[in-house]
């Protein structure tokens, strides 16, 4: 047996982060002696790798799991868990700030204790970490190796001085924050979605580059915490991949929260002032301007982790932007090696990685023919209000030449939303024209992420708007908006001809 000599640090080095590291990268971890041969060697212990390893081991396979950094991957350490902890605190502040609208009198001067917000995040992250820990996976029957992995033969992977033989291998190394070639940015220094959670003091002036999901979630949260936040975006609106009506409402909400939004802006360069400030020079409407900040958050893009694996040696096709090339069954160009999660898939979500891992387990161990293309993938951006989506957008249907109809229910006409003071938003469902077959849906609202699953379940099981309309929903709930969309569809079936038949029947039966 060999001791794990790799050192991993997370700042600040408080009791919570020490607990986290003790679980997901124990400093005293001893890598086991390898088995003669593994059914699966899994490289990467983020969501895709963990689910693959646990699922395969639970079925009786001999499994090795390799991680060079922190088990739990992005989701636990620098993604879903810490970001949603911050968003939760920001929402609590907004609820207190706006409590007067509900007749609750709050004293003036309510502020956010940012250091307490961050400590809460670290505490909760540490409390969740045992689920993804090295000891837990060892107890599940998985051989856990901490260190960097590299293919060094057609059926072998090397970790430190250990050589692991495999029948099949799975690459689940995930992705990292992308870098932008902005002159001066690297020299001045910046935070990304990984390092932003190491802050212990609130930046007075914060610049956020990019208005995708990560950028918008953190922009709104830090504005609510009290930072003077300026967000830069090259396009003319935020969240350009989302439904434009939904993105526009979120944009208005962020501006209401105090965000200085610089759309149609291109950053030219960054430099450090004599007083230590970080100045961004940008062009907008053909004119160069500049603003100075205490911190910069880069919230644009993800880069797949494909370096250092010797993929070329095994004939595994890949590139630096798209990651590893896989077929519909998640097999790479080497038939003995599969991939799952952010390293190979455009939809970089924890829940997508989870279900891809299930496909990999089926296809590697049981000659399965499960396909990634069969997945119905919902997602949510956790701004206030939230945007959740599943299936096609209207533009997708147009591009595919699919005739469609759209039904929209505004929350302003849903009683529970009115009573909750959460009327900004809607449920929008696209169906194939002439039927109730759901093509896709967008929900914009305070609970959109929770509500989208009803439509996802309907789509996966071939249920249309007619079935949704015929399903009793509790009153009053905001989810009733989904049923109301079904009612709208049912009313379209009452054509003038059908109505005239009903009228004749009713006259005849008097």
KETI-274711 format. One record per residue (C-alpha): residue number from 0; z, y, x. Coordinates in steps of 0.05 Angstrom, whole numbers, plus 32768, in hexadecimal, padded with zeros to 4 digits. Each point is the difference from the previous one (the first is absolute). Layout:
# KETI-274711
{fipa NUM; z Z; y Y; x X}
...
***
This chain:
# KETI-274711
{fipa 0; z 8000; y 8000; x 8000}
{fipa 1; z 7FF1; y 8047; x 8016}
{fipa 2; z 8025; y 8040; x 7FEF}
{fipa 3; z 7FD9; y 8037; x 7FDD}
{fipa 4; z 7FFA; y 8037; x 8033}
{fipa 5; z 7FD9; y 8032; x 7FD7}
{fipa 6; z 8026; y 8040; x 7FEF}
{fipa 7; z 7FF6; y 8022; x 7FBD}
{fipa 8; z 8021; y 8042; x 7FEE}
{fipa 9; z 8004; y 8028; x 7FC1}
{fipa 10; z 801C; y 8046; x 7FFE}
{fipa 11; z 8035; y 8015; x 7FF3}
{fipa 12; z 802A; y 7FC8; x 801E}
{fipa 13; z 8034; y 7FFF; x 7FC9}
{fipa 14; z 8024; y 7FC6; x 7FE0}
{fipa 15; z 7FCB; y 7FF7; x 7FCB}
{fipa 16; z 7FC6; y 7FFC; x 8031}
{fipa 17; z 8028; y 7FD2; x 802C}
{fipa 18; z 800A; y 7FD2; x 7FC4}
{fipa 19; z 7FB5; y 8004; x 7FF1}
{fipa 20; z 7FED; y 7FEC; x 8047}
{fipa 21; z 8034; y 7FC9; x 8001}
{fipa 22; z 7FDB; y 7FE1; x 7FC5}
{fipa 23; z 7FB7; y 800C; x 800C}
{fipa 24; z 7FFD; y 7FFF; x 804C}
{fipa 25; z 8042; y 7FE5; x 801B}
{fipa 26; z 8009; y 8016; x 8049}
{fipa 27; z 8020; y 7FBD; x 8011}
{fipa 28; z 7FCC; y 7FD6; x 7FDC}
{fipa 29; z 7FEC; y 7FC0; x 8025}
{fipa 30; z 7FBA; y 7FE8; x 7FF3}
{fipa 31; z 8000; y 7FB6; x 7FF0}
{fipa 32; z 7FDC; y 7FC9; x 8025}
{fipa 33; z 7FBC; y 7FF8; x 7FDE}
{fipa 34; z 7FEF; y 7FC4; x 7FD7}
{fipa 35; z 7FC9; y 7FD3; x 801A}
{fipa 36; z 7FD1; y 801D; x 7FCC}
{fipa 37; z 8007; y 802E; x 7FC5}
{fipa 38; z 7FDC; y 7FFC; x 7FBD}
{fipa 39; z 8001; y 804C; x 8001}
{fipa 40; z 800D; y 8034; x 8035}
{fipa 41; z 8008; y 8044; x 7FDE}
{fipa 42; z 7FF9; y 803E; x 802A}
{fipa 43; z 8024; y 803C; x 7FE1}
{fipa 44; z 803E; y 8001; x 7FD6}
{fipa 45; z 7FEF; y 8036; x 7FCE}
{fipa 46; z 7FF7; y 7FEF; x 7FB6}
{fipa 47; z 7FC2; y 7FD4; x 800A}
{fipa 48; z 801E; y 7FDA; x 803A}
{fipa 49; z 8044; y 7FF6; x 7FE0}
{fipa 50; z 7FE4; y 7FE7; x 7FBE}
{fipa 51; z 7FD0; y 7FD2; x 8024}
{fipa 52; z 8037; y 7FE3; x 802D}
{fipa 53; z 8033; y 7FF7; x 7FC9}
{fipa 54; z 7FCE; y 7FE3; x 7FCF}
{fipa 55; z 7FE3; y 7FCE; x 8032}
{fipa 56; z 8045; y 7FEB; x 801A}
{fipa 57; z 8018; y 7FF7; x 7FB8}
{fipa 58; z 7FC7; y 7FCE; x 7FF6}
{fipa 59; z 8015; y 7FD8; x 803C}
{fipa 60; z 7FD1; y 801C; x 8035}
{fipa 61; z 8015; y 800B; x 8048}
{fipa 62; z 7FFB; y 804B; x 8009}
{fipa 63; z 8008; y 8031; x 803A}
{fipa 64; z 8008; y 804B; x 7FF2}
{fipa 65; z 7FF5; y 8033; x 8037}
{fipa 66; z 8014; y 8049; x 7FFF}
{fipa 67; z 7FFE; y 8032; x 8039}
{fipa 68; z 8024; y 8039; x 7FDD}
{fipa 69; z 802A; y 8000; x 7FC0}
{fipa 70; z 7FFD; y 7FC8; x 7FCD}
{fipa 71; z 7FF3; y 801C; x 7FBB}
{fipa 72; z 7FC6; y 8028; x 801A}
{fipa 73; z 7FED; y 8044; x 7FE5}
{fipa 74; z 801C; y 7FF4; x 7FBA}
{fipa 75; z 8048; y 7FF6; x 8014}
{fipa 76; z 8003; y 802C; x 803E}
{fipa 77; z 7FD0; y 803B; x 7FF9}
{fipa 78; z 7FDF; y 7FF9; x 7FBD}
{fipa 79; z 8013; y 7FEE; x 7FB9}
{fipa 80; z 804B; y 7FFA; x 800A}
{fipa 81; z 8011; y 803F; x 8026}
{fipa 82; z 7FCC; y 802B; x 7FDD}
{fipa 83; z 8017; y 7FED; x 7FBA}
{fipa 84; z 8048; y 800C; x 8015}
{fipa 85; z 7FED; y 8048; x 8012}
{fipa 86; z 7FD6; y 8008; x 7FC1}
{fipa 87; z 803C; y 7FE9; x 7FD6}
{fipa 88; z 802C; y 8035; x 8020}
{fipa 89; z 7FCB; y 8035; x 7FF6}
{fipa 90; z 7FFA; y 7FED; x 7FB6}
{fipa 91; z 804B; y 8005; x 7FF7}
{fipa 92; z 7FFE; y 8047; x 801B}
{fipa 93; z 7FC7; y 8013; x 7FD2}
{fipa 94; z 8026; y 7FE3; x 7FC4}
{fipa 95; z 803C; y 802B; x 8012}
{fipa 96; z 7FD5; y 803D; x 800D}
{fipa 97; z 7FDD; y 7FF9; x 7FBC}
{fipa 98; z 803F; y 7FEB; x 7FD9}
{fipa 99; z 8005; y 8044; x 7FDE}
{fipa 100; z 7FC3; y 7FED; x 7FD5}
{fipa 101; z 802B; y 7FC9; x 7FE1}
{fipa 102; z 803C; y 802D; x 7FF2}
{fipa 103; z 8025; y 7FE9; x 803F}
{fipa 104; z 801C; y 803C; x 8026}
{fipa 105; z 7FFE; y 7FF6; x 804B}
{fipa 106; z 801F; y 8034; x 802F}
{fipa 107; z 7FD0; y 8029; x 802A}
{fipa 108; z 7FF7; y 7FEE; x 8048}
{fipa 109; z 7FFA; y 7FB4; x 7FFB}
{fipa 110; z 7FE3; y 7FE7; x 8041}
{fipa 111; z 7FEC; y 7FBE; x 8022}
{fipa 112; z 8029; y 7FE3; x 8039}
{fipa 113; z 7FC5; y 7FE5; x 8027}
{fipa 114; z 8029; y 7FDA; x 8033}
{fipa 115; z 8023; y 7FDC; x 7FC6}
{fipa 116; z 7FBD; y 7FF0; x 7FE0}
{fipa 117; z 7FE7; y 7FE1; x 8041}
{fipa 118; z 8041; y 7FDA; x 800B}
{fipa 119; z 7FFC; y 7FE3; x 7FBA}
{fipa 120; z 7FB9; y 7FE9; x 800F}
{fipa 121; z 8016; y 7FDF; x 8041}
{fipa 122; z 803B; y 7FDE; x 7FDD}
{fipa 123; z 7FD6; y 7FE4; x 7FC8}
{fipa 124; z 7FC9; y 7FEA; x 802F}
{fipa 125; z 8033; y 7FDA; x 802A}
{fipa 126; z 801E; y 7FE1; x 7FC1}
{fipa 127; z 7FBB; y 7FE5; x 7FEB}
{fipa 128; z 7FEE; y 7FE7; x 8046}
{fipa 129; z 8022; y 7FBB; x 7FFE}
{fipa 130; z 7FC9; y 7FE9; x 7FD1}
{fipa 131; z 7FCD; y 800A; x 8038}
{fipa 132; z 802D; y 7FEC; x 8039}
{fipa 133; z 7FF5; y 7FD0; x 8039}
{fipa 134; z 803E; y 7FD7; x 7FEE}
{fipa 135; z 7FE9; y 7FF8; x 7FB8}
{fipa 136; z 7FBB; y 7FE7; x 8013}
{fipa 137; z 801F; y 7FD1; x 8034}
{fipa 138; z 802B; y 7FE4; x 7FC7}
{fipa 139; z 7FC1; y 7FF7; x 7FD6}
{fipa 140; z 7FE6; y 7FD1; x 8036}
{fipa 141; z 7FD2; y 8032; x 8023}
{fipa 142; z 7FFF; y 8004; x 804C}
{fipa 143; z 8006; y 804B; x 800D}
{fipa 144; z 7FE6; y 801B; x 8042}
{fipa 145; z 800C; y 8049; x 8014}
{fipa 146; z 7FCC; y 801C; x 8030}
{fipa 147; z 7FB6; y 8011; x 8006}
{fipa 148; z 7FCE; y 7FCA; x 7FEC}
{fipa 149; z 7FBD; y 7FF2; x 8021}
{fipa 150; z 7FCD; y 7FC9; x 7FF3}
{fipa 151; z 7FF5; y 7FDC; x 8041}
{fipa 152; z 7FD8; y 7FC4; x 7FE8}
{fipa 153; z 7FDA; y 7FE4; x 7FC4}
{fipa 154; z 8041; y 7FE7; x 7FE1}
{fipa 155; z 8038; y 8023; x 8027}
{fipa 156; z 8027; y 8040; x 7FFE}
{fipa 157; z 802C; y 8019; x 8038}
{fipa 158; z 8042; y 8026; x 7FF5}
{fipa 159; z 8022; y 8013; x 8041}
{fipa 160; z 8003; y 7FBE; x 8026}
{fipa 161; z 7FF8; y 7FD5; x 7FC2}
{fipa 162; z 7FBF; y 7FE0; x 7FEA}
{fipa 163; z 7FF9; y 7FEF; x 7FB7}
{fipa 164; z 7FCB; y 7FCE; x 7FE8}
{fipa 165; z 7FE6; y 8007; x 7FBA}
{fipa 166; z 7FD3; y 7FDE; x 7FCD}
{fipa 167; z 7FF5; y 8042; x 7FDD}
{fipa 168; z 8015; y 8047; x 8012}
{fipa 169; z 800A; y 803D; x 7FD4}
{fipa 170; z 7FFA; y 8047; x 801A}
{fipa 171; z 802C; y 802F; x 7FD8}
{fipa 172; z 800C; y 8038; x 8033}
{fipa 173; z 7FF8; y 8038; x 7FCE}
{fipa 174; z 7FEC; y 8048; x 8010}
{fipa 175; z 801D; y 803F; x 801E}
{fipa 176; z 7FF9; y 804A; x 7FF5}
{fipa 177; z 7FBB; y 801A; x 8014}
{fipa 178; z 7FF7; y 8036; x 8034}
{fipa 179; z 7FD5; y 803D; x 7FF4}
{fipa 180; z 7FD8; y 8021; x 8038}
{fipa 181; z 801C; y 8045; x 7FF4}
{fipa 182; z 8003; y 8028; x 8041}
{fipa 183; z 8047; y 800B; x 8016}
{fipa 184; z 8021; y 7FD5; x 7FCB}
{fipa 185; z 8017; y 7FC9; x 802F}
{fipa 186; z 801A; y 8032; x 8033}
{fipa 187; z 8027; y 8027; x 7FCD}
{fipa 188; z 801C; y 7FC1; x 7FDF}
{fipa 189; z 8003; y 7FEB; x 7FB8}
{fipa 190; z 801F; y 7FCF; x 7FCF}
{fipa 191; z 7FDA; y 7FC9; x 7FDC}
{fipa 192; z 8014; y 7FD3; x 7FC7}
{fipa 193; z 8028; y 7FD6; x 8032}
{fipa 194; z 8027; y 8035; x 8026}
{fipa 195; z 800D; y 802F; x 7FC5}
{fipa 196; z 803A; y 7FD4; x 7FED}
{fipa 197; z 8023; y 800C; x 8042}
{fipa 198; z 800D; y 8049; x 7FEF}
{fipa 199; z 8048; y 8014; x 7FF9}
{fipa 200; z 7FF6; y 804B; x 7FF4}
{fipa 201; z 7FD4; y 801E; x 7FCA}
{fipa 202; z 7FC5; y 8027; x 801E}
{fipa 203; z 8002; y 8047; x 7FE6}
{fipa 204; z 7FB4; y 8005; x 8004}
{fipa 205; z 7FD9; y 7FC0; x 7FF8}
{fipa 206; z 7FB5; y 7FF6; x 8003}
{fipa 207; z 7FE1; y 7FC2; x 7FE0}
{fipa 208; z 7FBA; y 7FED; x 8015}
{fipa 209; z 7FDD; y 7FD8; x 7FCB}
{fipa 210; z 8008; y 7FFA; x 7FB4}
{fipa 211; z 7FFC; y 7FB6; x 7FF6}
{fipa 212; z 8039; y 7FD7; x 7FE1}
{fipa 213; z 802E; y 8003; x 803D}
{fipa 214; z 7FF3; y 8049; x 800C}
{fipa 215; z 800C; y 8014; x 7FB8}
{fipa 216; z 803F; y 7FD6; x 7FF7}
{fipa 217; z 8020; y 801E; x 803E}
{fipa 218; z 7FE6; y 8046; x 7FF2}
{fipa 219; z 8020; y 8003; x 7FBC}
{fipa 220; z 8041; y 7FE0; x 8017}
{fipa 221; z 800B; y 802E; x 803C}
{fipa 222; z 7FEF; y 803D; x 7FD5}
{fipa 223; z 8036; y 7FEB; x 7FD0}
{fipa 224; z 8031; y 7FF6; x 803A}
{fipa 225; z 7FF5; y 8049; x 8012}
{fipa 226; z 7FCA; y 8000; x 8036}
{fipa 227; z 7FCA; y 8035; x 7FFD}
{fipa 228; z 7FC6; y 7FCE; x 7FFC}
{fipa 229; z 7FB7; y 800F; x 800B}
{fipa 230; z 7FCF; y 7FC8; x 7FF2}
{fipa 231; z 7FBA; y 8000; x 801F}
{fipa 232; z 7FC6; y 7FDB; x 7FDF}
{fipa 233; z 7FB6; y 8004; x 800F}
{fipa 234; z 7FEB; y 7FF0; x 7FB9}
{fipa 235; z 8008; y 802F; x 7FC4}
{fipa 236; z 8038; y 7FD7; x 7FE1}
{fipa 237; z 8037; y 7FCF; x 8013}
{fipa 238; z 7FFC; y 7FB4; x 7FF6}
{fipa 239; z 7FB4; y 8000; x 8001}
{fipa 240; z 7FFA; y 7FB5; x 7FF1}
{fipa 241; z 8027; y 8006; x 7FBF}
{fipa 242; z 7FEB; y 8015; x 7FBB}
{fipa 243; z 7FF1; y 804A; x 8007}
{fipa 244; z 8025; y 8013; x 7FC0}
{fipa 245; z 803F; y 7FDD; x 8019}
{fipa 246; z 7FFA; y 801C; x 8047}
{fipa 247; z 7FFA; y 8047; x 7FE3}
{fipa 248; z 8041; y 7FFA; x 7FD9}
{fipa 249; z 8025; y 7FE5; x 803C}
{fipa 250; z 7FE5; y 8039; x 802A}
{fipa 251; z 801B; y 8032; x 7FCD}
{fipa 252; z 8044; y 7FDD; x 8002}
{fipa 253; z 8003; y 8004; x 804C}
{fipa 254; z 7FEF; y 8049; x 8000}
{fipa 255; z 8037; y 800A; x 7FCC}
{fipa 256; z 802F; y 7FDE; x 8031}
{fipa 257; z 7FEF; y 8035; x 8033}
{fipa 258; z 7FCA; y 7FDF; x 8029}
{fipa 259; z 7FCF; y 802F; x 8022}
{fipa 260; z 7FC0; y 7FD9; x 7FF6}
{fipa 261; z 7FC6; y 800E; x 802F}
{fipa 262; z 7FC4; y 7FDB; x 7FE3}
{fipa 263; z 7FB9; y 8008; x 801E}
{fipa 264; z 8021; y 8009; x 8044}
{fipa 265; z 7FEC; y 7FE5; x 8043}
{fipa 266; z 8032; y 7FFF; x 8039}
{fipa 267; z 7FE0; y 801A; x 8040}
{fipa 268; z 8039; y 7FF9; x 8032}
{fipa 269; z 804B; y 8000; x 800A}
{fipa 270; z 8029; y 8022; x 8036}
{fipa 271; z 8049; y 800D; x 800F}
{fipa 272; z 801C; y 8046; x 7FFD}
{fipa 273; z 802E; y 801F; x 8034}
{fipa 274; z 803A; y 7FF9; x 7FCE}
{fipa 275; z 7FF2; y 7FB5; x 7FF8}
{fipa 276; z 7FDC; y 8005; x 7FBE}
{fipa 277; z 7FC2; y 7FD6; x 7FF2}
{fipa 278; z 7FC5; y 802B; x 7FEB}
{fipa 279; z 7FC5; y 7FE3; x 7FD9}
{fipa 280; z 7FBE; y 8025; x 8004}
{fipa 281; z 7FD5; y 7FEE; x 7FC4}
{fipa 282; z 7FC1; y 8019; x 7FDD}
{fipa 283; z 7FFD; y 800E; x 7FB6}
{fipa 284; z 7FC8; y 8023; x 7FDA}
{fipa 285; z 7FDD; y 800C; x 8042}
{fipa 286; z 803A; y 8025; x 801F}
{fipa 287; z 8031; y 7FE9; x 8036}
{fipa 288; z 804A; y 8006; x 7FF0}
{fipa 289; z 803F; y 7FE7; x 801F}
{fipa 290; z 8046; y 7FEC; x 7FEA}
{fipa 291; z 803D; y 7FEB; x 8029}
{fipa 292; z 802E; y 7FC6; x 7FF1}
{fipa 293; z 803C; y 7FDC; x 801B}
{fipa 294; z 7FE4; y 7FBB; x 7FF3}
{fipa 295; z 7FBD; y 7FE0; x 7FEF}
{fipa 296; z 7FF6; y 7FC1; x 7FD7}
{fipa 297; z 7FBF; y 7FDB; x 8008}
{fipa 298; z 7FF4; y 7FDB; x 7FBF}
{fipa 299; z 7FB7; y 7FE9; x 8007}
{fipa 300; z 7FE7; y 7FB9; x 8006}
{fipa 301; z 8014; y 7FBD; x 801D}
{fipa 302; z 7FE5; y 7FDB; x 803C}
{fipa 303; z 8002; y 7FB3; x 8001}
{fipa 304; z 8028; y 7FDF; x 8037}
{fipa 305; z 7FCB; y 7FD6; x 8024}
{fipa 306; z 800F; y 8011; x 8049}
{fipa 307; z 801B; y 7FD0; x 8033}
{fipa 308; z 7FF4; y 7FC0; x 7FD8}
{fipa 309; z 7FC2; y 7FE9; x 8027}
{fipa 310; z 7FD8; y 7FFA; x 7FBF}
{fipa 311; z 7FC0; y 8000; x 8028}
{fipa 312; z 8016; y 7FC1; x 8024}
{fipa 313; z 8001; y 7FDA; x 7FBE}
{fipa 314; z 7FC1; y 801F; x 7FE4}
{fipa 315; z 8025; y 8027; x 7FCA}
{fipa 316; z 7FD6; y 803B; x 7FE8}
{fipa 317; z 8024; y 8042; x 7FF8}
{fipa 318; z 7FFB; y 804A; x 800B}
{fipa 319; z 8032; y 8038; x 800C}
{fipa 320; z 7FF8; y 8021; x 7FBC}
{fipa 321; z 7FF6; y 7FC7; x 7FCD}
{fipa 322; z 802A; y 7FCD; x 8025}
{fipa 323; z 7FF2; y 7FB5; x 7FFF}
{fipa 324; z 7FC4; y 7FE8; x 7FDA}
{fipa 325; z 8012; y 7FCA; x 7FCC}
{fipa 326; z 7FDA; y 7FDC; x 7FC9}
{fipa 327; z 8016; y 7FFC; x 7FB8}
{fipa 328; z 8031; y 7FC8; x 8012}
{fipa 329; z 801E; y 802B; x 8037}
{fipa 330; z 7FE3; y 7FD6; x 8038}
{fipa 331; z 7FEA; y 8023; x 803F}
{fipa 332; z 7FC0; y 7FF1; x 8026}
{fipa 333; z 8029; y 7FCA; x 8022}
{fipa 334; z 800B; y 7FC9; x 7FCB}
{fipa 335; z 8045; y 7FEF; x 801D}
{fipa 336; z 801A; y 8047; x 7FF9}
{fipa 337; z 800F; y 8027; x 7FC0}
{fipa 338; z 8018; y 8048; x 7FF5}
{fipa 339; z 8027; y 8023; x 7FC9}
{fipa 340; z 801B; y 8045; x 7FF0}
{fipa 341; z 7FF1; y 8044; x 801E}
{fipa 342; z 7FDE; y 7FE4; x 803E}
{fipa 343; z 7FC4; y 7FE8; x 7FD7}
{fipa 344; z 8002; y 801D; x 7FBA}
{fipa 345; z 7FEE; y 8046; x 7FE7}
{fipa 346; z 8037; y 8002; x 7FCB}
{fipa 347; z 803D; y 8009; x 802D}
{fipa 348; z 8039; y 7FF2; x 7FD0}
{fipa 349; z 803D; y 7FD3; x 8007}
{fipa 350; z 7FF1; y 7FDC; x 7FBF}
{fipa 351; z 7FB8; y 7FF3; x 8015}
{fipa 352; z 8018; y 7FE3; x 8042}
{fipa 353; z 8030; y 7FD4; x 7FD9}
{fipa 354; z 7FC9; y 7FE2; x 7FD5}
{fipa 355; z 7FD0; y 7FF9; x 803A}
{fipa 356; z 8035; y 7FD7; x 8023}
{fipa 357; z 8003; y 7FD1; x 7FC5}
{fipa 358; z 7FB4; y 7FF7; x 8005}
{fipa 359; z 8007; y 7FF1; x 804A}
{fipa 360; z 8035; y 7FCB; x 7FF4}
{fipa 361; z 7FD3; y 7FDD; x 7FCD}
{fipa 362; z 7FC2; y 8003; x 802B}
{fipa 363; z 801E; y 7FED; x 8043}
{fipa 364; z 802D; y 7FC7; x 7FEA}
{fipa 365; z 7FDE; y 7FE1; x 7FC4}
{fipa 366; z 7FB5; y 800A; x 8007}
{fipa 367; z 8007; y 8035; x 7FCA}
{fipa 368; z 7FC8; y 802D; x 7FE9}
{fipa 369; z 8028; y 803B; x 7FE8}
{fipa 370; z 7FDA; y 8042; x 8006}
{fipa 371; z 8018; y 8046; x 800F}
{fipa 372; z 7FCA; y 801C; x 7FD2}
{fipa 373; z 8025; y 7FE2; x 7FC5}
{fipa 374; z 803C; y 802C; x 800B}
{fipa 375; z 800D; y 8038; x 7FCE}
{fipa 376; z 8022; y 8035; x 8029}
{fipa 377; z 802A; y 8038; x 7FE1}
{fipa 378; z 801E; y 8038; x 802A}
{fipa 379; z 802A; y 803E; x 7FF9}
{fipa 380; z 800B; y 8042; x 8024}
{fipa 381; z 8049; y 8013; x 7FF7}
{fipa 382; z 7FF9; y 804B; x 7FF7}
{fipa 383; z 801F; y 8022; x 7FC4}
{fipa 384; z 7FDE; y 7FF1; x 7FD3}
{fipa 385; z 7FE8; y 7FBC; x 801A}
{fipa 386; z 7FB7; y 7FEA; x 8000}
{fipa 387; z 7FF5; y 7FB6; x 7FF4}
{fipa 388; z 7FBD; y 7FDD; x 7FFC}
{fipa 389; z 7FE1; y 7FBC; x 7FF7}
{fipa 390; z 7FB7; y 7FE9; x 7FFC}
{fipa 391; z 7FC5; y 802E; x 7FFC}
{fipa 392; z 7FFD; y 804B; x 7FFD}
{fipa 393; z 7FCB; y 8020; x 7FD4}
{fipa 394; z 7FD7; y 800E; x 803E}
{fipa 395; z 8001; y 7FB6; x 8012}
{fipa 396; z 7FE5; y 7FEC; x 7FBC}
{fipa 397; z 7FC8; y 8034; x 8007}
{fipa 398; z 7FEE; y 7FE7; x 8046}
{fipa 399; z 7FFD; y 7FB8; x 7FE7}
{fipa 400; z 7FD6; y 8014; x 7FC3}
{fipa 401; z 8036; y 7FE7; x 7FD0}
{fipa 402; z 8000; y 8026; x 7FBE}
{fipa 403; z 8047; y 8013; x 7FEF}
{fipa 404; z 802D; y 8027; x 7FD1}
{fipa 405; z 8040; y 8024; x 8013}
{fipa 406; z 803E; y 8005; x 7FD4}
{fipa 407; z 8037; y 8032; x 8014}
{fipa 408; z 8046; y 8008; x 7FE5}
{fipa 409; z 8025; y 803F; x 8016}
{fipa 410; z 804B; y 7FFA; x 800A}
{fipa 411; z 8006; y 8043; x 7FDD}
{fipa 412; z 7FF5; y 7FD8; x 7FBF}
{fipa 413; z 8031; y 7FC8; x 8011}
{fipa 414; z 8045; y 800C; x 7FE2}
{fipa 415; z 8029; y 7FE2; x 8038}
{fipa 416; z 7FDB; y 8029; x 8035}
{fipa 417; z 800D; y 803F; x 7FD7}
{fipa 418; z 804A; y 7FF0; x 7FFB}
{fipa 419; z 8004; y 7FF0; x 804B}
{fipa 420; z 7FDD; y 8041; x 8011}
{fipa 421; z 7FC9; y 7FD8; x 8023}
{fipa 422; z 7FC2; y 8013; x 7FDA}
{fipa 423; z 7FD3; y 800D; x 803C}
{fipa 424; z 7FD1; y 7FC5; x 8004}
{fipa 425; z 7FD8; y 7FCC; x 7FDB}
{fipa 426; z 7FEA; y 7FB8; x 7FFA}
{fipa 427; z 7FB5; y 7FFA; x 800B}
{fipa 428; z 7FDD; y 7FBE; x 7FF5}
{fipa 429; z 7FB6; y 7FEF; x 800C}
{fipa 430; z 7FE2; y 7FC8; x 7FD7}
{fipa 431; z 7FBB; y 7FE1; x 8000}
{fipa 432; z 7FD8; y 8024; x 7FCA}
{fipa 433; z 7FFF; y 7FDC; x 7FBE}
{fipa 434; z 803C; y 7FD5; x 8011}
{fipa 435; z 804A; y 8004; x 8010}
{fipa 436; z 7FF7; y 7FE0; x 8045}
{fipa 437; z 8029; y 8029; x 8031}
{fipa 438; z 7FDB; y 8016; x 803F}
{fipa 439; z 8037; y 802B; x 801D}
{fipa 440; z 8038; y 8031; x 7FF1}
{fipa 441; z 8025; y 803B; x 801D}
{fipa 442; z 8045; y 8015; x 7FEB}
{fipa 443; z 801C; y 8043; x 8013}
{fipa 444; z 804A; y 8008; x 7FF0}
{fipa 445; z 8047; y 7FFC; x 8016}
{fipa 446; z 8001; y 7FB4; x 7FF9}
{fipa 447; z 7FB7; y 7FF0; x 800E}
{fipa 448; z 800F; y 7FCD; x 8036}
{fipa 449; z 802A; y 7FD7; x 7FD0}
{fipa 450; z 7FD0; y 8007; x 7FC6}
{fipa 451; z 7FBF; y 7FEC; x 8023}
{fipa 452; z 8016; y 7FB7; x 8003}
{fipa 453; z 7FF6; y 7FF7; x 7FB5}
{fipa 454; z 7FB6; y 8011; x 8008}
{fipa 455; z 7FFB; y 7FD5; x 803F}
{fipa 456; z 801C; y 7FC4; x 7FDA}
{fipa 457; z 7FCE; y 800C; x 7FC8}
{fipa 458; z 7FC6; y 8004; x 8030}
{fipa 459; z 8014; y 7FC1; x 8027}
{fipa 460; z 8007; y 7FD8; x 7FBF}
{fipa 461; z 7FC2; y 801B; x 7FDD}
{fipa 462; z 8026; y 8027; x 7FCB}
{fipa 463; z 7FDF; y 803E; x 7FE4}
{fipa 464; z 8017; y 803F; x 7FDE}
{fipa 465; z 8000; y 7FDD; x 7FBC}
{fipa 466; z 8036; y 7FCF; x 8017}
{fipa 467; z 8028; y 8039; x 801F}
{fipa 468; z 7FFC; y 8027; x 7FBE}
{fipa 469; z 8019; y 7FC3; x 7FDA}
{fipa 470; z 803D; y 7FF8; x 802E}
{fipa 471; z 8040; y 8022; x 7FE8}
{fipa 472; z 801C; y 8031; x 8033}
{fipa 473; z 8047; y 801A; x 7FF9}
{fipa 474; z 8007; y 8046; x 7FE3}
{fipa 475; z 800C; y 8030; x 8020}
{fipa 476; z 7FE5; y 7FEE; x 8044}
{fipa 477; z 7FCC; y 8021; x 802D}
{fipa 478; z 7FDC; y 7FBC; x 8005}
{fipa 479; z 7FEF; y 800A; x 7FB7}
{fipa 480; z 7FC8; y 802C; x 801B}
{fipa 481; z 7FDC; y 7FC1; x 8015}
{fipa 482; z 8003; y 7FE4; x 7FBA}
{fipa 483; z 7FE6; y 8042; x 7FE5}
{fipa 484; z 7FC3; y 7FF8; x 802C}
{fipa 485; z 7FF5; y 7FBD; x 7FDD}
{fipa 486; z 8006; y 8022; x 7FBD}
{fipa 487; z 7FCA; y 8032; x 8015}
{fipa 488; z 7FD2; y 7FC6; x 800F}
{fipa 489; z 800E; y 7FDF; x 7FBD}
{fipa 490; z 7FEE; y 8040; x 7FDB}
{fipa 491; z 7FBB; y 7FFF; x 801F}
{fipa 492; z 7FF4; y 7FBD; x 7FDE}
{fipa 493; z 8007; y 8023; x 7FBD}
{fipa 494; z 7FB8; y 8016; x 7FFC}
{fipa 495; z 7FE5; y 8025; x 7FC2}
{fipa 496; z 7FE1; y 7FBF; x 7FE8}
{fipa 497; z 8040; y 7FD8; x 8008}
{fipa 498; z 8028; y 8038; x 7FDF}
{fipa 499; z 7FD1; y 8001; x 7FC4}
{fipa 500; z 8009; y 7FB5; x 7FF8}
{fipa 501; z 804C; y 8009; x 8000}
{fipa 502; z 7FFB; y 8038; x 7FCD}
{fipa 503; z 7FD5; y 7FD4; x 7FD2}
{fipa 504; z 8032; y 7FC7; x 8007}
{fipa 505; z 803B; y 802B; x 7FF0}
{fipa 506; z 7FDE; y 801E; x 7FC3}
{fipa 507; z 7FEF; y 7FBA; x 7FE8}
{fipa 508; z 8048; y 7FE7; x 8009}
{fipa 509; z 8023; y 8039; x 7FDA}
***
